[in-house]
Amino acid sequence: MNLPIPESSPQGLPLPRTVHPAGAAGAFARAATSALAPAASSLLAGAFLAAAFLAAAAALLAGAALLAGAAPLAAEELGGRLVLLAKDGKGPARGADPVQAVVYFEPEGAAAHATRAPKEPKEPEAPYQLLTKHKEFVPHVLAVPVGSRVQFPNQDPILHNVFSVSPGNAFDLGIYRVGPPKEKRFDKPGVVRVYCNVHQAMVAYIVVLDTSYFASPGADGAFRLTGLPRGAGKLTVWHEQADPWSEEVTLPLPAGAPPVQARLVVLRPKLLPHLNKTGESYTRGDSYR
């Protein structure tokens, strides 16, 4: 309880004023606030400047990454099914293998610039391989990005001479046996038909792509591409026995959109007639030389 206090003492001296405890606390808080206000303002200003600096740095890094050719944020998926049809288009093609197809997505706009190889293609860390084994190429179809190196190890006890006359990617590895693999770098997009100059029945395809988004369907024709950038682009399906199929798509697809269905009509046999590396027929047949 606070009692009234006279303004002066019996001696005429001023007396100290009684202060309520709550008032003392409030006075102390006000004094502390007044003292700390400049420091708090400085801390808030410093935090704001730091946040602004980090945001600007992130924007600069993102811009630099885009200029350097880094792909934009990629998180979309695109799935569907490949159907190989007979020449009449009324039923499935017998003997045509959907696993040998290549499905690839080519973005448009800024995403396309970011995913395409530069004029000086960057080599992957490890080369791809196309084996010669049991007088066959393994795998039969190999998809690679532009600028990739492909090795051709000979795993047969016989000689092979791997070559191609495909424009832009022609090569001739000469005759070689088991040992260190021969190697070729592919700098031009396109389909490279690969043969052996010793064995006419040996044929393979290297599909050199100007995109990093590609896959091969399963035995049932189902395929799925993941990590795709948002926006417009073109989906293409290539198969050695059919003409390529393409469709323009925009990612993400609308909610409830059905899976893509690529229907290709088989027009050609698996092994097409071809000449040797000098443009002559294989008159000697398969020989080991």
PyMOL commands that set and color helices and strands:
alter all, ss='L'
color gray80, all
select helices_A, chain A and resi 21-67+98-100+109-115
alter helices_A, ss='H'
color red, helices_A
select strands_A, chain A and resi 74-85+102-107+128-129+131-133+136-138+141-145+148-152+160-164+171-176+182-186+190-196+203-209+214-215+222-229+231-238+245-251+260-265
alter strands_A, ss='S'
color yellow, strands_A
deselect
rebuild
show_as cartoon
